[in-house]
Amino acid sequence: MKKQTVLLIAFVLCFSCQHKTEPVDLEAAKKEVAETMEKFNAANMARDIDAVASFISEDALLCGTDKSEFWNKTQGLDIMSETISNEDVSMDYLIDKREIRVGPDGKTALVIEQYIMTDMFGPNLPLRSISHFVKTENGWMMDFFSWNVIPDNEDLEKIITALEK
């Protein structure tokens, strides 16, 4: 009987001491991430490299469109700075599609955006960027970003043929 009483007390203590977690408002988090992406995109289009940098975490991994392009924050910002400083290239783009997935804890988010940058890649080659955000005391910070060209499937044969020449 003593064993059962001790086990019952241990069981009650174990479950009564659990941290009570507040429910996470995923829609509010999604809205915050969307606002962060709007500011990030606006900073890009305004050619404000300091503002762009303010959204990127110090330990970020940034991937370009080439298979060799794996950059840390400093390297990525150097490349972005070169592009942004080229006044001959338009930095304007319109997001055609955006998908935001917030983690169940409300502290991480995945953002996928699709768009066309006509001056950089022409009017027929859409781009997709994939970014990962972590919520910090300073707001949402990007710790991963990848730029990808995403040709339509019906154009793949043309691309493969062009690359064989």
Secondary structure as the mmCIF struct_conf table of DSSP 4:
data_model
#
loop_
_struct_conf.conf_type_id
_struct_conf.id
_struct_conf.beg_label_comp_id
_struct_conf.beg_label_asym_id
_struct_conf.beg_label_seq_id
_struct_conf.end_label_comp_id
_struct_conf.end_label_asym_id
_struct_conf.end_label_seq_id
HELX_RH_AL_P HELX_RH_AL_P1 LYS A 2 SER A 16
TURN_TY1_P TURN_TY1_P1 CYS A 17 CYS A 17
BEND BEND1 GLN A 18 GLN A 18
HELX_LH_PP_P HELX_LH_PP_P1 HIS A 19 VAL A 24
HELX_RH_AL_P HELX_RH_AL_P2 LEU A 26 MET A 45
TURN_TY1_P TURN_TY1_P2 ALA A 46 ARG A 47
HELX_RH_AL_P HELX_RH_AL_P3 ILE A 49 ALA A 53
TURN_TY1_P TURN_TY1_P3 SER A 54 PHE A 55
STRN STRN1 ILE A 56 CYS A 63
BEND BEND2 THR A 65 ASP A 66
TURN_TY1_P TURN_TY1_P4 LYS A 67 SER A 68
STRN STRN2 PHE A 70 TRP A 71
HELX_RH_AL_P HELX_RH_AL_P4 LYS A 73 SER A 85
TURN_TY1_P TURN_TY1_P5 GLU A 87 ASP A 88
BEND BEND3 VAL A 89 VAL A 89
STRN STRN3 ILE A 95 VAL A 102
TURN_TY1_P TURN_TY1_P6 PRO A 104 ASP A 105
BEND BEND4 GLY A 106 LYS A 107
STRN STRN4 THR A 108 TYR A 115
HELX_RH_AL_P HELX_RH_AL_P5 THR A 118 PHE A 121
TURN_TY1_P TURN_TY1_P7 PRO A 123 ASN A 124
STRN STRN5 LEU A 127 THR A 136
TURN_TY1_P TURN_TY1_P8 GLU A 137 ASN A 138
STRN STRN6 GLY A 139 VAL A 149
HELX_RH_3T_P HELX_RH_3T_P1 ASN A 153 ASP A 155
HELX_RH_AL_P HELX_RH_AL_P6 LEU A 156 GLU A 164
#
